[in-house]
Every structure is written in C-alpha cells, then in structure tokens.
Amino acid sequence: MKQDIHPDYHTIKVVMTDGTEFATRTTWGKEGDTLHLDIDPKSHPAWTGGQQQLVDRGGRLSRFQKKFAGIGLKK
C-alpha cells in the first residue's frame, strides 16, 4: 500500500440547528474542531415537508407567474 496518499481523518464535533451534538470522523478542519450547521435534516423543508416560501424580489416571481400562468395540467 502506498504511503501518504490517504486523507487525514480525525474526529470533530457537529452541532445541529436544535443544539444536539454528535461526533464524526472527517477530513474537514482539524482534530477537535466544531462544525455548526445552518441547515440540517431536522430543519430543512426538503426533509420536514414544510411549506416553501417564495420571495419576490424586483417583481421577477410575479412576471414568471404571469408569463406561465396558462401552462399546466388540463383536466
């Protein structure tokens, strides 16, 4: 086996958005670092099934909805 080709795995602490913590091995950071998550499976709508909110900045969303209002499944 070749020497010095494998990444340096070490243990870090991961803090989720609700404050829960767990330890994992990774190549991120240094030994003993703490990774604070902004989004995780407990808070992200893709996993929780929450409602998506669309923000209309500069009327782009309104123009898109107006332009494609007639497109859809017809019964």
C-alpha positions, 0 to 999 in steps of 0.5 A, spaced: 500 500 500 502 506 498 504 511 503 501 518 504 496 518 499 490 517 504 486 523 507 487 525 514 481 523 518 480 525 525 474 526 529 470 533 530 464 535 533 457 537 529 452 541 532 445 541 529 440 547 528 436 544 535 443 544 539 444 536 539 451 534 538 454 528 535 461 526 533 464 524 526 470 522 523 472 527 517 477 530 513 474 537 514 478 542 519 482 539 524 482 534 530 477 537 535 474 542 531 466 544 531 462 544 525 455 548 526 450 547 521 445 552 518 441 547 515 440 540 517 435 534 516 431 536 522 430 543 519 430 543 512 423 543 508 426 538 503 426 533 509 420 536 514 415 537 508 414 544 510 411 549 506 416 553 501 416 560 501 417 564 495 420 571 495 419 576 490 424 580 489 424 586 483 417 583 481 421 577 477 416 571 481 410 575 479 412 576 471 414 568 471 407 567 474 404 571 469 408 569 463 406 561 465 400 562 468 396 558 462 401 552 462 399 546 466 395 540 467 388 540 463 383 536 466 
